[in-house]
């Protein structure tokens, strides 16, 4: 069962950005710490989450994610699109249960890689303020101003009115038994 591979989209930077939210340069910077974290995890744990007791991790012949680039691409695509695991598995040539295993192994590796690069998401306003080099009160006022912003204006004033071939129709009420 073949699926999407990094090599399939690496020559199409716009599509790659659409699928991952990263440029190819940003992606390349993330690969080494990501792969180091992945290998460190796999040295202690198996893909099914059980402790590794016998042989070490090796990429097997039919591995759906054989390269570090494929593994990172798989995870970033999942995080960007947040598709059902069955869909994610199908896109990358594996079943849902295998996609679930890979997601659970690769997420901690990505978190460790981002931590290594100093790019982990801020989990509090004070952490965000510290990262941006501003006071916490400035962050609070920015968040408050964003919360108070008016909602976007709809092009049609009523959700019950729709345009169809320049005729205005009123949508019938929903069926209620």
N, C-alpha and C positions, 0 to 999 in steps of 0.2 A: 504494500500500500504506500505509494509515493505521495509526498506532500510538498508544501512550500518549503524552500530552503533559502538561507541567506544569500547564496550565490545567485538565486533567481531575481532578487530585487536590488542587489548591491549596485548594479549599473543603472538603476532608476532612482535617483536621490529623492525626487518628489514623492514617489510612491512609498519609498522607505520611510520618509518623514511622516507621511500620512498613517502608516501602519504602526510606528513606534514613538512618535513625537521627538525623535532624536535625529540630528544630522549624522551623516556617516562619520565625520570627525569625532563627534561626541561619543558615538557608538564605539569607535576604535579605542578611545581613551578608557572606556569602561570595561573592555574585554579583559585585560590582564588582572585587575583586582577581582573581577567577577569569577574568572576561571580559577584563580588561587583559592578563593573562598569555596567554590564548588568542589575542588579537589580536596581541600581540607575537610569538608563535610563528608565527602564520599570515602575518605580514608577511615572514618569512624562508623559510618552508617551505610546501610544498603538503600537502594531505591525505594523499597517497600517500607522503610522507616524502622527496620529492625537493626540492632547493632551488628556491625561487621565482625565476624568471628574467623573467617577463613581467608580466602583469597582477596587480593586488593581489587579495586574498581578498574575495569578496562572497558573501552568502547568495543562492543561486540559487533559482529558482522552486519546484523540487521537493525542496528540502533537507529531509532527515528531521529535522534538529535546527536549526530556523530561529532560535530565540531563545537568549540566554544562559541563561535559566531551563531551557529544554529540554536544552541541552548539559550543564549541571551536574546536573540531575535524572537524565539518562541515565547519567552516570558514577557518581553516588552510588548509584543503584539497582544498577548492575553491581557496585560494590564491596561493597554490603551483601549481595546475594544470591549473588554470584559464580556467576552462571548460565553455561551454555555460551554462546559468542558467537552461535551460531545462534539460540538462544532469545532472547538480549538483542536481537539484530537484529530478530527477528520481533515482539517486544513494541513496538519503536520504529519499525517500518515500514521496515526495510532488510534487506539480505542479510547473511550472516555476514562476508564480506570487508569490507563497508563498516563494519559494527560494529567489526571489528578495527582498521580505520584510525582511526575516531573514538576508540576507547579509547586507542590509542597517541598520539594528539594531545592528548586531554583530560587524561590522567594527569599529564604534566609541568605543565600549566596549573594543575591542582589543587594539586600540590606547591608551585608557586611562590606560589599564592594563600595557602596555609597558612603558608608561610614569611613572607610579607608580614604576615600577621596575628599571627605569633609562635605559631602553633598546630601546627607540624610535630611529628609523633610523635618521642618521644625514642628514640634508637637504642642507647643504652647506659645502664647503671645510674647512672653518674656524671652523664650529661645529665639523667636523670629526677630524681635527687636535687637537682641545681642548679635545675631548673624548679620543683620542689615546695618548695625552700628548706629542705631537711633534709640531714642528713649522709648520706654514701654508706653508712655502716654501718647506719643505720636502714633504708634501702632494702633492703640485703642481708638483714637479719634479717626484714623483712616478706616478702620473696620466699621465704626459707627456711621461714617459718612456713606460707605458703600451700602450699609443696611437701610439707610434712609433714602437712597436714590429711588426715583419713581420707576415703576415697572415699565418695560417697553410698550409703546403704543401699538395696538393691534390695527391691522389694515381694515378689518371689518369690525364694526362696533358691537355687533351681536353675534354670538356663536350659533344662533339659530338661522342666520341668513347666509346663504352661499350663492355665489355667482356661477351660472352654467350657461355658456354660449350667450352672454350678454342679457340673459333673463334672470331676474331675481326670484329665487324660490325660497319658500320658507320650509325649513327642515321639519318633518312631522315629529311629534313627541315620541319618545322612546316607548316601545311596547312594554306594558306592565300587565301581567296576568292578574 
